[in-house]
Amino acid sequence: MVKNLFYEIGWWNIDSFTGSYQSRSLPYDVMRVLAGFHQDPLSYSLKRDVIEPPNELKTKLFPWVEEGFEQINQLLTSKEKESEHSGLGFLRMLDYLRKVFLQDAAAYYLDSEYGSFDVFKLELFTLPEFKKFYKKVTDTIADTSQDVLFEAGTERKLTQLLESQLSSEKRDLTILEKLDSVNEAIEKSIEKSEQKLKRSFQNAFLHASNSFSSDTAETSTLYNQCNQEEVLETQNSRENSIEEEKEIPIHKLADFSVVNSVGMVYKEWFEGWDGRPSITQLIENYGNSWRVKAEKKTFSRRKKIISELKRLMEDEGKSPDEAIQILEAKRNNVAVSTFADKLIIK
């Protein structure tokens, strides 16, 4: 629930703006919750509310409401007044209240507990119009097909919500994949630039060696030696990189349903578990090559929690167990992934 609504319902820190403007509208969200209903107004359905009382009955309650509407319309039409918000608002409120009164009265007219109340002895409830309205309301309340329609509507809204969330997750994954493609393109561009620079240096070196006729043989020998050493070095480098690529393990991070506490995140990062090496050991030996590209978000969540643990241990002098306990208290049993997303690093 929006935090400002608590200020409104409790009148906390009232300032000029709140007293003059904001307090003139009621905090309906918090009022619904305090009354025992869900915050979302669409989650509540009242069958009798869809049956509009006939005008013959409405005019029996506050009969001067229609006359008031007509007088205000005449004032506005004749331009004696430019606006009349207060009067119109009051009349609309009375019109709404008499509608609600008639709907509720029809629902409880013959109720064993409420039907004997004195209010139902009024002449209004002896009219044939009310008898017809009463039957229409009770038939609507007893009609179970409306319940099926409401449940179908609720299911449809939930389906739309889930589809929207799934679409958002797919969009995030697409963005990550595009970023990976951009990074790969940048790395290839840098590699091509380095190779081009190296070829330019070789050509410049060859051109310079040809310009010195007296040292042609010696310079050529030196160039050939350098070139051969460079070729051997490149071959060795490629062979080593191939060997390293073969030896680099692909380590898939466990799901947060398994690594489900701050302590488990700490153990996985610094000590390893279930026969797996620690993440610190993998980073030290292989850099980022061991990571699965699609798990960038999962890895960054772990790293965020580890950064806060390190801060508590290094800046505040906490032991690992104390730091873990502090973050577990902050987590307050929410999912580790959700906690990591909301965690603010100081």
Buried (B, 14 or more C-beta within 10 A) or exposed (E): EEEEBEBBBEEEEEEEEBEEEBEEEEBEBBEBBEEEEEEEEEEEBEBBBEBEBBEEBBEBBBEEBBEBBEBBEEBBEEEEEEEBEEBBEEBEEBBEEBBEBBBBBBBBBEEEEBEEEEEBEEEBBEBEBBEEBBEBBBEBBEEEEBEEEEEEEEEEEEEEEEEEEEEEEEEEEEEBEEEEEEEEEEEEEEEEEEEEEEEEEBEEBBEEBEEEEEEEEEBEEEBEEEEEEEEEEEEEEEEEEEEEEEEBEEBEBBEBEEBBBBBBBBBBBBEBEEEBBBBBBBBEEBEEBBBEEEBBEBBEBBBBBBEBBEBBBEEEEBEBEEBBBBBBEEBEEEEBBEBBEEBEEE
